[in-house]
Amino acid sequence: MSEYNISDNSSIENIEFTKTLQNDNIDTINYSEVKDPKFVKLRYYGITVKVYWREQLIIMKHIPNDLNQDTEALRQLAHKLSKINHQNILKFLGASIVISPKSSEKMDDIT
């Protein structure tokens, strides 16, 4: 997986995108709180993993940086997903933007 460095433009864009999500009242998940990732599925649009977050088992979708260049479309999607509340649809809990090498390395360790 790609590494991020705070001096990279991509990292600055990630921070700005995170602030945009927070301004839209979309929760953000601190990636350092995500534990024990287990691989579920790999598709061209990302990696799906099961993880524990705050002692709760959740599904997390990792979208590669080259696929998330259209931040406005991602913001709109996150906003729409956050409004869905149906018993047959997984609840959207929030977004986590990888902005540090340490966080990025966690995705490489998925078993």
Biopython code that builds the backbone (N, CA, C, O; Angstrom):
import numpy as np
from Bio.PDB.StructureBuilder import StructureBuilder

atoms = [
    (1, "MET", "N", (0.840, -1.183, 0.000)),
    (1, "MET", "CA", (0.000, 0.000, 0.000)),
    (1, "MET", "C", (0.885, 1.246, 0.000)),
    (1, "MET", "O", (2.040, 1.208, 0.424)),
    (2, "SER", "N", (0.333, 2.314, -0.470)),
    (2, "SER", "CA", (1.121, 3.540, -0.527)),
    (2, "SER", "C", (1.296, 4.136, 0.862)),
    (2, "SER", "O", (0.443, 3.980, 1.736)),
    (3, "GLU", "N", (2.404, 4.812, 1.043)),
    (3, "GLU", "CA", (2.672, 5.467, 2.309)),
    (3, "GLU", "C", (2.337, 6.941, 2.192)),
    (3, "GLU", "O", (2.442, 7.531, 1.116)),
    (4, "TYR", "N", (1.936, 7.529, 3.303)),
    (4, "TYR", "CA", (1.582, 8.935, 3.325)),
    (4, "TYR", "C", (2.526, 9.664, 4.256)),
    (4, "TYR", "O", (2.947, 9.127, 5.280)),
    (5, "ASN", "N", (2.845, 10.862, 3.901)),
    (5, "ASN", "CA", (3.713, 11.697, 4.708)),
    (5, "ASN", "C", (3.055, 13.054, 4.809)),
    (5, "ASN", "O", (2.539, 13.558, 3.812)),
    (6, "ILE", "N", (3.056, 13.653, 5.966)),
    (6, "ILE", "CA", (2.368, 14.918, 6.187)),
    (6, "ILE", "C", (2.847, 16.017, 5.244)),
    (6, "ILE", "O", (2.117, 16.978, 5.001)),
    (7, "SER", "N", (4.062, 15.891, 4.710)),
    (7, "SER", "CA", (4.559, 16.908, 3.787)),
    (7, "SER", "C", (4.060, 16.686, 2.362)),
    (7, "SER", "O", (4.203, 17.569, 1.516)),
    (8, "ASP", "N", (3.467, 15.505, 2.082)),
    (8, "ASP", "CA", (2.920, 15.236, 0.756)),
    (8, "ASP", "C", (1.653, 16.048, 0.532)),
    (8, "ASP", "O", (0.902, 16.306, 1.472)),
    (9, "ASN", "N", (1.415, 16.455, -0.717)),
    (9, "ASN", "CA", (0.171, 17.136, -1.051)),
    (9, "ASN", "C", (-1.028, 16.244, -0.788)),
    (9, "ASN", "O", (-2.078, 16.725, -0.363)),
    (10, "SER", "N", (-0.878, 14.930, -1.040)),
    (10, "SER", "CA", (-1.990, 14.012, -0.823)),
    (10, "SER", "C", (-2.411, 14.000, 0.644)),
    (10, "SER", "O", (-3.599, 13.888, 0.946)),
    (11, "SER", "N", (-1.451, 14.115, 1.554)),
    (11, "SER", "CA", (-1.780, 14.128, 2.972)),
    (11, "SER", "C", (-2.527, 15.395, 3.347)),
    (11, "SER", "O", (-3.477, 15.351, 4.128)),
    (12, "ILE", "N", (-2.107, 16.512, 2.801)),
    (12, "ILE", "CA", (-2.802, 17.770, 3.067)),
    (12, "ILE", "C", (-4.227, 17.676, 2.534)),
    (12, "ILE", "O", (-5.167, 18.126, 3.189)),
    (13, "GLU", "N", (-4.391, 17.092, 1.346)),
    (13, "GLU", "CA", (-5.726, 16.896, 0.785)),
    (13, "GLU", "C", (-6.554, 15.976, 1.669)),
    (13, "GLU", "O", (-7.750, 16.209, 1.844)),
    (14, "ASN", "N", (-5.943, 14.934, 2.230)),
    (14, "ASN", "CA", (-6.662, 14.023, 3.118)),
    (14, "ASN", "C", (-7.139, 14.737, 4.368)),
    (14, "ASN", "O", (-8.261, 14.514, 4.823)),
    (15, "ILE", "N", (-6.299, 15.590, 4.927)),
    (15, "ILE", "CA", (-6.684, 16.354, 6.117)),
    (15, "ILE", "C", (-7.837, 17.284, 5.782)),
    (15, "ILE", "O", (-8.792, 17.393, 6.551)),
    (16, "GLU", "N", (-7.756, 17.960, 4.633)),
    (16, "GLU", "CA", (-8.836, 18.852, 4.216)),
    (16, "GLU", "C", (-10.124, 18.071, 3.980)),
    (16, "GLU", "O", (-11.208, 18.533, 4.337)),
    (17, "PHE", "N", (-10.007, 16.887, 3.380)),
    (17, "PHE", "CA", (-11.184, 16.058, 3.139)),
    (17, "PHE", "C", (-11.805, 15.620, 4.464)),
    (17, "PHE", "O", (-13.028, 15.624, 4.607)),
    (18, "THR", "N", (-10.978, 15.245, 5.423)),
    (18, "THR", "CA", (-11.480, 14.865, 6.747)),
    (18, "THR", "C", (-12.235, 16.023, 7.387)),
    (18, "THR", "O", (-13.303, 15.821, 7.964)),
    (19, "LYS", "N", (-11.693, 17.231, 7.291)),
    (19, "LYS", "CA", (-12.378, 18.411, 7.841)),
    (19, "LYS", "C", (-13.713, 18.636, 7.141)),
    (19, "LYS", "O", (-14.697, 19.008, 7.781)),
    (20, "THR", "N", (-13.751, 18.410, 5.817)),
    (20, "THR", "CA", (-14.999, 18.553, 5.068)),
    (20, "THR", "C", (-16.038, 17.565, 5.568)),
    (20, "THR", "O", (-17.199, 17.930, 5.754)),
    (21, "LEU", "N", (-15.634, 16.313, 5.788)),
    (21, "LEU", "CA", (-16.561, 15.315, 6.317)),
    (21, "LEU", "C", (-17.080, 15.729, 7.686)),
    (21, "LEU", "O", (-18.274, 15.610, 7.960)),
    (22, "GLN", "N", (-16.195, 16.212, 8.541)),
    (22, "GLN", "CA", (-16.605, 16.633, 9.877)),
    (22, "GLN", "C", (-17.569, 17.813, 9.803)),
    (22, "GLN", "O", (-18.509, 17.897, 10.593)),
    (23, "ASN", "N", (-17.340, 18.728, 8.855)),
    (23, "ASN", "CA", (-18.255, 19.855, 8.667)),
    (23, "ASN", "C", (-19.628, 19.387, 8.201)),
    (23, "ASN", "O", (-20.629, 20.052, 8.468)),
    (24, "ASP", "N", (-19.687, 18.252, 7.509)),
    (24, "ASP", "CA", (-20.955, 17.667, 7.057)),
    (24, "ASP", "C", (-21.580, 16.775, 8.129)),
    (24, "ASP", "O", (-22.550, 16.069, 7.856)),
    (25, "ASN", "N", (-21.035, 16.803, 9.339)),
    (25, "ASN", "CA", (-21.504, 15.974, 10.457)),
    (25, "ASN", "C", (-21.386, 14.481, 10.166)),
    (25, "ASN", "O", (-22.220, 13.686, 10.601)),
    (26, "ILE", "N", (-20.344, 14.109, 9.429)),
    (26, "ILE", "CA", (-20.040, 12.701, 9.183)),
    (26, "ILE", "C", (-18.908, 12.319, 10.121)),
    (26, "ILE", "O", (-17.849, 12.947, 10.120)),
    (27, "ASP", "N", (-19.136, 11.292, 10.916)),
    (27, "ASP", "CA", (-18.120, 10.870, 11.873)),
    (27, "ASP", "C", (-16.856, 10.421, 11.160)),
    (27, "ASP", "O", (-16.907, 9.857, 10.066)),
    (28, "THR", "N", (-15.734, 10.676, 11.790)),
    (28, "THR", "CA", (-14.468, 10.158, 11.295)),
    (28, "THR", "C", (-13.929, 9.183, 12.335)),
    (28, "THR", "O", (-14.075, 9.392, 13.539)),
    (29, "ILE", "N", (-13.317, 8.136, 11.856)),
    (29, "ILE", "CA", (-12.796, 7.084, 12.720)),
    (29, "ILE", "C", (-11.285, 7.202, 12.754)),
    (29, "ILE", "O", (-10.628, 7.193, 11.713)),
    (30, "ASN", "N", (-10.739, 7.313, 13.950)),
    (30, "ASN", "CA", (-9.291, 7.370, 14.104)),
    (30, "ASN", "C", (-8.733, 5.987, 13.782)),
    (30, "ASN", "O", (-9.029, 5.011, 14.472)),
    (31, "TYR", "N", (-7.934, 5.917, 12.741)),
    (31, "TYR", "CA", (-7.445, 4.617, 12.262)),
    (31, "TYR", "C", (-6.627, 3.885, 13.321)),
    (31, "TYR", "O", (-6.547, 2.657, 13.293)),
    (32, "SER", "N", (-6.020, 4.616, 14.253)),
    (32, "SER", "CA", (-5.237, 3.956, 15.304)),
    (32, "SER", "C", (-6.131, 3.156, 16.253)),
    (32, "SER", "O", (-5.633, 2.320, 17.008)),
    (33, "GLU", "N", (-7.451, 3.401, 16.224)),
    (33, "GLU", "CA", (-8.391, 2.661, 17.063)),
    (33, "GLU", "C", (-8.847, 1.351, 16.419)),
    (33, "GLU", "O", (-9.518, 0.547, 17.065)),
    (34, "VAL", "N", (-8.491, 1.132, 15.155)),
    (34, "VAL", "CA", (-8.902, -0.067, 14.424)),
    (34, "VAL", "C", (-7.946, -1.207, 14.767)),
    (34, "VAL", "O", (-6.729, -1.057, 14.653)),
    (35, "LYS", "N", (-8.496, -2.342, 15.186)),
    (35, "LYS", "CA", (-7.682, -3.476, 15.640)),
    (35, "LYS", "C", (-8.022, -4.756, 14.881)),
    (35, "LYS", "O", (-9.145, -4.930, 14.408)),
    (36, "ASP", "N", (-7.048, -5.641, 14.773)),
    (36, "ASP", "CA", (-7.200, -7.005, 14.287)),
    (36, "ASP", "C", (-7.892, -7.111, 12.921)),
    (36, "ASP", "O", (-8.926, -7.769, 12.811)),
    (37, "PRO", "N", (-7.335, -6.472, 11.874)),
    (37, "PRO", "CA", (-7.971, -6.546, 10.549)),
    (37, "PRO", "C", (-7.880, -7.944, 9.940)),
    (37, "PRO", "O", (-6.827, -8.582, 9.976)),
    (38, "LYS", "N", (-8.988, -8.406, 9.386)),
    (38, "LYS", "CA", (-9.060, -9.704, 8.701)),
    (38, "LYS", "C", (-9.622, -9.480, 7.297)),
    (38, "LYS", "O", (-10.684, -8.882, 7.128)),
    (39, "PHE", "N", (-8.898, -9.965, 6.307)),
    (39, "PHE", "CA", (-9.281, -9.814, 4.910)),
    (39, "PHE", "C", (-10.635, -10.468, 4.629)),
    (39, "PHE", "O", (-10.894, -11.587, 5.072)),
    (40, "VAL", "N", (-11.496, -9.761, 3.890)),
    (40, "VAL", "CA", (-12.782, -10.307, 3.463)),
    (40, "VAL", "C", (-12.823, -10.447, 1.946)),
    (40, "VAL", "O", (-13.106, -11.527, 1.430)),
    (41, "LYS", "N", (-12.540, -9.350, 1.225)),
    (41, "LYS", "CA", (-12.687, -9.366, -0.226)),
    (41, "LYS", "C", (-11.812, -8.293, -0.863)),
    (41, "LYS", "O", (-11.608, -7.220, -0.294)),
    (42, "LEU", "N", (-11.299, -8.600, -2.052)),
    (42, "LEU", "CA", (-10.516, -7.639, -2.832)),
    (42, "LEU", "C", (-11.203, -7.446, -4.174)),
    (42, "LEU", "O", (-11.474, -8.412, -4.887)),
    (43, "ARG", "N", (-11.482, -6.196, -4.511)),
    (43, "ARG", "CA", (-12.050, -5.836, -5.810)),
    (43, "ARG", "C", (-11.261, -4.657, -6.347)),
    (43, "ARG", "O", (-10.460, -4.062, -5.627)),
    (44, "TYR", "N", (-11.483, -4.316, -7.610)),
    (44, "TYR", "CA", (-10.740, -3.211, -8.215)),
    (44, "TYR", "C", (-10.987, -1.891, -7.503)),
    (44, "TYR", "O", (-10.156, -0.987, -7.588)),
    (45, "TYR", "N", (-12.102, -1.759, -6.809)),
    (45, "TYR", "CA", (-12.444, -0.514, -6.130)),
    (45, "TYR", "C", (-12.032, -0.487, -4.664)),
    (45, "TYR", "O", (-12.296, 0.499, -3.975)),
    (46, "GLY", "N", (-11.394, -1.543, -4.170)),
    (46, "GLY", "CA", (-10.906, -1.493, -2.804)),
    (46, "GLY", "C", (-10.851, -2.840, -2.110)),
    (46, "GLY", "O", (-11.208, -3.874, -2.673)),
    (47, "ILE", "N", (-10.395, -2.795, -0.879)),
    (47, "ILE", "CA", (-10.235, -3.974, -0.032)),
    (47, "ILE", "C", (-11.274, -3.895, 1.081)),
    (47, "ILE", "O", (-11.430, -2.854, 1.720)),
    (48, "THR", "N", (-11.978, -4.989, 1.307)),
    (48, "THR", "CA", (-12.932, -5.061, 2.404)),
    (48, "THR", "C", (-12.319, -5.920, 3.503)),
    (48, "THR", "O", (-11.820, -7.015, 3.245)),
    (49, "VAL", "N", (-12.361, -5.407, 4.735)),
    (49, "VAL", "CA", (-11.802, -6.124, 5.877)),
    (49, "VAL", "C", (-12.777, -6.075, 7.050)),
    (49, "VAL", "O", (-13.576, -5.147, 7.178)),
    (50, "LYS", "N", (-12.691, -7.097, 7.903)),
    (50, "LYS", "CA", (-13.390, -7.076, 9.186)),
    (50, "LYS", "C", (-12.386, -6.564, 10.205)),
    (50, "LYS", "O", (-11.238, -7.007, 10.221)),
    (51, "VAL", "N", (-12.803, -5.646, 11.047)),
    (51, "VAL", "CA", (-11.926, -5.095, 12.080)),
    (51, "VAL", "C", (-12.727, -4.893, 13.365)),
    (51, "VAL", "O", (-13.957, -4.929, 13.362)),
    (52, "TYR", "N", (-12.011, -4.684, 14.442)),
    (52, "TYR", "CA", (-12.643, -4.280, 15.688)),
    (52, "TYR", "C", (-12.366, -2.802, 15.900)),
    (52, "TYR", "O", (-11.227, -2.348, 15.792)),
    (53, "TRP", "N", (-13.415, -2.064, 16.202)),
    (53, "TRP", "CA", (-13.304, -0.641, 16.490)),
    (53, "TRP", "C", (-14.126, -0.375, 17.744)),
    (53, "TRP", "O", (-15.340, -0.579, 17.762)),
    (54, "ARG", "N", (-13.453, 0.081, 18.784)),
    (54, "ARG", "CA", (-14.106, 0.322, 20.079)),
    (54, "ARG", "C", (-14.858, -0.922, 20.551)),
    (54, "ARG", "O", (-16.006, -0.848, 20.991)),
    (55, "GLU", "N", (-14.175, -2.072, 20.447)),
    (55, "GLU", "CA", (-14.680, -3.371, 20.888)),
    (55, "GLU", "C", (-15.915, -3.836, 20.117)),
    (55, "GLU", "O", (-16.642, -4.710, 20.590)),
    (56, "GLN", "N", (-16.158, -3.272, 18.951)),
    (56, "GLN", "CA", (-17.283, -3.660, 18.108)),
    (56, "GLN", "C", (-16.739, -4.171, 16.774)),
    (56, "GLN", "O", (-15.886, -3.528, 16.162)),
    (57, "LEU", "N", (-17.237, -5.335, 16.321)),
    (57, "LEU", "CA", (-16.834, -5.871, 15.028)),
    (57, "LEU", "C", (-17.521, -5.065, 13.935)),
    (57, "LEU", "O", (-18.745, -4.936, 13.930)),
    (58, "ILE", "N", (-16.730, -4.519, 13.002)),
    (58, "ILE", "CA", (-17.283, -3.737, 11.899)),
    (58, "ILE", "C", (-16.633, -4.178, 10.587)),
    (58, "ILE", "O", (-15.607, -4.859, 10.592)),
    (59, "ILE", "N", (-17.230, -3.788, 9.480)),
    (59, "ILE", "CA", (-16.671, -3.997, 8.148)),
    (59, "ILE", "C", (-16.085, -2.664, 7.702)),
    (59, "ILE", "O", (-16.723, -1.622, 7.849)),
    (60, "MET", "N", (-14.881, -2.697, 7.160)),
    (60, "MET", "CA", (-14.219, -1.470, 6.715)),
    (60, "MET", "C", (-13.806, -1.637, 5.258)),
    (60, "MET", "O", (-13.274, -2.678, 4.872)),
    (61, "LYS", "N", (-14.049, -0.625, 4.464)),
    (61, "LYS", "CA", (-13.650, -0.620, 3.055)),
    (61, "LYS", "C", (-12.456, 0.313, 2.921)),
    (61, "LYS", "O", (-12.531, 1.485, 3.290)),
    (62, "HIS", "N", (-11.346, -0.215, 2.386)),
    (62, "HIS", "CA", (-10.149, 0.590, 2.131)),
    (62, "HIS", "C", (-10.129, 0.916, 0.644)),
    (62, "HIS", "O", (-10.010, 0.021, -0.191)),
    (63, "ILE", "N", (-10.247, 2.200, 0.317)),
    (63, "ILE", "CA", (-10.232, 2.645, -1.078)),
    (63, "ILE", "C", (-8.845, 3.174, -1.381)),
    (63, "ILE", "O", (-8.390, 4.107, -0.720)),
    (64, "PRO", "N", (-8.154, 2.603, -2.368)),
    (64, "PRO", "CA", (-6.804, 3.078, -2.702)),
    (64, "PRO", "C", (-6.806, 4.555, -3.086)),
    (64, "PRO", "O", (-7.777, 5.063, -3.646)),
    (65, "ASN", "N", (-5.710, 5.229, -2.777)),
    (65, "ASN", "CA", (-5.603, 6.664, -3.022)),
    (65, "ASN", "C", (-5.862, 7.028, -4.476)),
    (65, "ASN", "O", (-6.457, 8.071, -4.744)),
    (66, "ASP", "N", (-5.433, 6.197, -5.421)),
    (66, "ASP", "CA", (-5.637, 6.542, -6.827)),
    (66, "ASP", "C", (-7.108, 6.495, -7.233)),
    (66, "ASP", "O", (-7.478, 7.035, -8.275)),
    (67, "LEU", "N", (-7.951, 5.854, -6.419)),
    (67, "LEU", "CA", (-9.375, 5.813, -6.724)),
    (67, "LEU", "C", (-10.169, 6.880, -5.993)),
    (67, "LEU", "O", (-11.353, 7.063, -6.277)),
    (68, "ASN", "N", (-9.551, 7.588, -5.061)),
    (68, "ASN", "CA", (-10.336, 8.569, -4.315)),
    (68, "ASN", "C", (-9.964, 10.006, -4.660)),
    (68, "ASN", "O", (-10.058, 10.890, -3.809)),
    (69, "GLN", "N", (-9.543, 10.248, -5.899)),
    (69, "GLN", "CA", (-9.179, 11.598, -6.301)),
    (69, "GLN", "C", (-10.388, 12.524, -6.380)),
    (69, "GLN", "O", (-10.250, 13.730, -6.179)),
    (70, "ASP", "N", (-11.574, 11.979, -6.671)),
    (70, "ASP", "CA", (-12.780, 12.792, -6.754)),
    (70, "ASP", "C", (-13.374, 12.923, -5.357)),
    (70, "ASP", "O", (-14.335, 12.235, -5.015)),
    (71, "THR", "N", (-12.797, 13.809, -4.557)),
    (71, "THR", "CA", (-13.207, 13.926, -3.158)),
    (71, "THR", "C", (-14.637, 14.431, -3.014)),
    (71, "THR", "O", (-15.305, 14.093, -2.037)),
    (72, "GLU", "N", (-15.121, 15.223, -3.954)),
    (72, "GLU", "CA", (-16.504, 15.701, -3.867)),
    (72, "GLU", "C", (-17.478, 14.534, -4.017)),
    (72, "GLU", "O", (-18.469, 14.459, -3.290)),
    (73, "ALA", "N", (-17.209, 13.633, -4.943)),
    (73, "ALA", "CA", (-18.072, 12.462, -5.112)),
    (73, "ALA", "C", (-18.025, 11.580, -3.864)),
    (73, "ALA", "O", (-19.055, 11.058, -3.438)),
    (74, "LEU", "N", (-16.841, 11.410, -3.278)),
    (74, "LEU", "CA", (-16.726, 10.620, -2.045)),
    (74, "LEU", "C", (-17.450, 11.293, -0.890)),
    (74, "LEU", "O", (-18.087, 10.621, -0.078)),
    (75, "ARG", "N", (-17.356, 12.610, -0.812)),
    (75, "ARG", "CA", (-18.059, 13.351, 0.243)),
    (75, "ARG", "C", (-19.563, 13.149, 0.107)),
    (75, "ARG", "O", (-20.249, 12.896, 1.097)),
    (76, "GLN", "N", (-20.074, 13.260, -1.109)),
    (76, "GLN", "CA", (-21.507, 13.073, -1.340)),
    (76, "GLN", "C", (-21.941, 11.646, -1.011)),
    (76, "GLN", "O", (-22.998, 11.436, -0.417)),
    (77, "LEU", "N", (-21.120, 10.666, -1.398)),
    (77, "LEU", "CA", (-21.434, 9.275, -1.092)),
    (77, "LEU", "C", (-21.461, 9.052, 0.418)),
    (77, "LEU", "O", (-22.390, 8.430, 0.934)),
    (78, "ALA", "N", (-20.460, 9.548, 1.125)),
    (78, "ALA", "CA", (-20.414, 9.401, 2.587)),
    (78, "ALA", "C", (-21.628, 10.062, 3.225)),
    (78, "ALA", "O", (-22.208, 9.522, 4.168)),
    (79, "HIS", "N", (-22.012, 11.218, 2.721)),
    (79, "HIS", "CA", (-23.180, 11.932, 3.252)),
    (79, "HIS", "C", (-24.453, 11.101, 3.054)),
    (79, "HIS", "O", (-25.261, 10.973, 3.974)),
    (80, "LYS", "N", (-24.629, 10.539, 1.854)),
    (80, "LYS", "CA", (-25.812, 9.715, 1.579)),
    (80, "LYS", "C", (-25.811, 8.450, 2.433)),
    (80, "LYS", "O", (-26.841, 8.076, 2.993)),
    (81, "LEU", "N", (-24.651, 7.789, 2.532)),
    (81, "LEU", "CA", (-24.568, 6.562, 3.328)),
    (81, "LEU", "C", (-24.859, 6.823, 4.798)),
    (81, "LEU", "O", (-25.447, 5.978, 5.474)),
    (82, "SER", "N", (-24.455, 7.981, 5.297)),
    (82, "SER", "CA", (-24.668, 8.296, 6.713)),
    (82, "SER", "C", (-26.147, 8.493, 7.037)),
    (82, "SER", "O", (-26.537, 8.411, 8.201)),
    (83, "LYS", "N", (-26.968, 8.749, 6.031)),
    (83, "LYS", "CA", (-28.402, 8.984, 6.243)),
    (83, "LYS", "C", (-29.236, 7.704, 6.176)),
    (83, "LYS", "O", (-30.393, 7.697, 6.598)),
    (84, "ILE", "N", (-28.654, 6.620, 5.648)),
    (84, "ILE", "CA", (-29.406, 5.370, 5.490)),
    (84, "ILE", "C", (-29.551, 4.674, 6.840)),
    (84, "ILE", "O", (-28.576, 4.497, 7.571)),
    (85, "ASN", "N", (-30.786, 4.283, 7.157)),
    (85, "ASN", "CA", (-31.059, 3.556, 8.387)),
    (85, "ASN", "C", (-32.082, 2.466, 8.066)),
    (85, "ASN", "O", (-33.288, 2.712, 8.094)),
    (86, "HIS", "N", (-31.598, 1.267, 7.763)),
    (86, "HIS", "CA", (-32.470, 0.163, 7.380)),
    (86, "HIS", "C", (-31.915, -1.128, 7.966)),
    (86, "HIS", "O", (-30.701, -1.327, 8.004)),
    (87, "GLN", "N", (-32.799, -1.998, 8.417)),
    (87, "GLN", "CA", (-32.368, -3.232, 9.076)),
    (87, "GLN", "C", (-31.580, -4.170, 8.170)),
    (87, "GLN", "O", (-30.811, -4.989, 8.672)),
    (88, "ASN", "N", (-31.743, -4.078, 6.855)),
    (88, "ASN", "CA", (-31.047, -4.971, 5.931)),
    (88, "ASN", "C", (-29.790, -4.362, 5.322)),
    (88, "ASN", "O", (-29.165, -4.974, 4.456)),
    (89, "ILE", "N", (-29.418, -3.178, 5.760)),
    (89, "ILE", "CA", (-28.242, -2.487, 5.213)),
    (89, "ILE", "C", (-27.275, -2.178, 6.351)),
    (89, "ILE", "O", (-27.673, -1.658, 7.393)),
    (90, "LEU", "N", (-25.993, -2.504, 6.139)),
    (90, "LEU", "CA", (-24.987, -2.190, 7.153)),
    (90, "LEU", "C", (-24.957, -0.693, 7.423)),
    (90, "LEU", "O", (-24.997, 0.111, 6.492)),
    (91, "LYS", "N", (-24.887, -0.322, 8.685)),
    (91, "LYS", "CA", (-24.861, 1.091, 9.070)),
    (91, "LYS", "C", (-23.499, 1.695, 8.765)),
    (91, "LYS", "O", (-22.462, 1.108, 9.075)),
    (92, "PHE", "N", (-23.514, 2.871, 8.155)),
    (92, "PHE", "CA", (-22.290, 3.625, 7.885)),
    (92, "PHE", "C", (-21.892, 4.332, 9.176)),
    (92, "PHE", "O", (-22.625, 5.191, 9.663)),
    (93, "LEU", "N", (-20.735, 3.976, 9.734)),
    (93, "LEU", "CA", (-20.302, 4.544, 11.005)),
    (93, "LEU", "C", (-19.441, 5.782, 10.833)),
    (93, "LEU", "O", (-19.433, 6.649, 11.706)),
    (94, "GLY", "N", (-18.719, 5.885, 9.733)),
    (94, "GLY", "CA", (-17.860, 7.042, 9.518)),
    (94, "GLY", "C", (-16.763, 6.730, 8.530)),
    (94, "GLY", "O", (-16.705, 5.643, 7.956)),
    (95, "ALA", "N", (-15.896, 7.705, 8.344)),
    (95, "ALA", "CA", (-14.792, 7.585, 7.394)),
    (95, "ALA", "C", (-13.472, 7.713, 8.131)),
    (95, "ALA", "O", (-13.365, 8.441, 9.118)),
    (96, "SER", "N", (-12.475, 7.001, 7.646)),
    (96, "SER", "CA", (-11.127, 7.092, 8.197)),
    (96, "SER", "C", (-10.177, 7.356, 7.044)),
    (96, "SER", "O", (-10.125, 6.582, 6.087)),
    (97, "ILE", "N", (-9.435, 8.432, 7.129)),
    (97, "ILE", "CA", (-8.495, 8.805, 6.079)),
    (97, "ILE", "C", (-7.095, 8.489, 6.575)),
    (97, "ILE", "O", (-6.673, 9.003, 7.611)),
    (98, "VAL", "N", (-6.365, 7.642, 5.842)),
    (98, "VAL", "CA", (-5.001, 7.269, 6.216)),
    (98, "VAL", "C", (-4.080, 8.419, 5.871)),
    (98, "VAL", "O", (-3.969, 8.800, 4.706)),
    (99, "ILE", "N", (-3.406, 8.986, 6.891)),
    (99, "ILE", "CA", (-2.523, 10.114, 6.624)),
    (99, "ILE", "C", (-1.125, 9.914, 7.169)),
    (99, "ILE", "O", (-0.299, 10.824, 7.102)),
    (100, "SER", "N", (-0.844, 8.736, 7.710)),
    (100, "SER", "CA", (0.500, 8.539, 8.247)),
    (100, "SER", "C", (1.055, 7.199, 7.784)),
    (100, "SER", "O", (0.286, 6.272, 7.529)),
    (101, "PRO", "N", (2.381, 7.081, 7.670)),
    (101, "PRO", "CA", (2.978, 5.799, 7.280)),
    (101, "PRO", "C", (2.575, 4.673, 8.217)),
    (101, "PRO", "O", (2.346, 3.551, 7.764)),
    (102, "LYS", "N", (2.482, 4.946, 9.522)),
    (102, "LYS", "CA", (2.140, 3.913, 10.493)),
    (102, "LYS", "C", (0.755, 3.338, 10.195)),
    (102, "LYS", "O", (0.568, 2.122, 10.240)),
    (103, "SER", "N", (-0.211, 4.198, 9.894)),
    (103, "SER", "CA", (-1.553, 3.732, 9.566)),
    (103, "SER", "C", (-1.547, 2.931, 8.288)),
    (103, "SER", "O", (-2.226, 1.909, 8.185)),
    (104, "SER", "N", (-0.786, 3.386, 7.316)),
    (104, "SER", "CA", (-0.703, 2.710, 6.022)),
    (104, "SER", "C", (-0.125, 1.314, 6.180)),
    (104, "SER", "O", (-0.560, 0.379, 5.508)),
    (105, "GLU", "N", (0.846, 1.169, 7.059)),
    (105, "GLU", "CA", (1.471, -0.128, 7.274)),
    (105, "GLU", "C", (0.465, -1.131, 7.809)),
    (105, "GLU", "O", (0.581, -2.323, 7.526)),
    (106, "LYS", "N", (-0.533, -0.673, 8.586)),
    (106, "LYS", "CA", (-1.527, -1.581, 9.127)),
    (106, "LYS", "C", (-2.278, -2.296, 8.010)),
    (106, "LYS", "O", (-2.619, -3.470, 8.152)),
    (107, "MET", "N", (-2.541, -1.605, 6.900)),
    (107, "MET", "CA", (-3.243, -2.230, 5.786)),
    (107, "MET", "C", (-2.383, -3.318, 5.153)),
    (107, "MET", "O", (-2.922, -4.290, 4.623)),
    (108, "ASP", "N", (-1.067, -3.179, 5.194)),
    (108, "ASP", "CA", (-0.177, -4.193, 4.642)),
    (108, "ASP", "C", (-0.172, -5.464, 5.486)),
    (108, "ASP", "O", (0.181, -6.534, 4.989)),
    (109, "ASP", "N", (-0.561, -5.357, 6.754)),
    (109, "ASP", "CA", (-0.499, -6.486, 7.674)),
    (109, "ASP", "C", (-1.788, -7.297, 7.728)),
    (109, "ASP", "O", (-1.920, -8.172, 8.584)),
    (110, "ILE", "N", (-2.733, -7.033, 6.847)),
    (110, "ILE", "CA", (-4.010, -7.735, 6.882)),
    (110, "ILE", "C", (-3.796, -9.211, 6.592)),
    (110, "ILE", "O", (-3.104, -9.581, 5.644)),
    (111, "THR", "N", (-4.409, -10.055, 7.435)),
    (111, "THR", "CA", (-4.274, -11.502, 7.254)),
    (111, "THR", "C", (-5.573, -12.110, 6.777)),
    (111, "THR", "O", (-5.649, -13.321, 6.570)),
]
sb = StructureBuilder()
sb.init_structure("model")
sb.init_model(0)
sb.init_chain("A")
sb.init_seg("    ")
for serial, (resi, resn, name, xyz) in enumerate(atoms, 1):
    if name == "N":
        sb.init_residue(resn, " ", resi, " ")
    sb.init_atom(name, np.array(xyz, "f"), 0.0, 1.0, " ", f" {name:<3s}", serial, name[0])
structure = sb.get_structure()
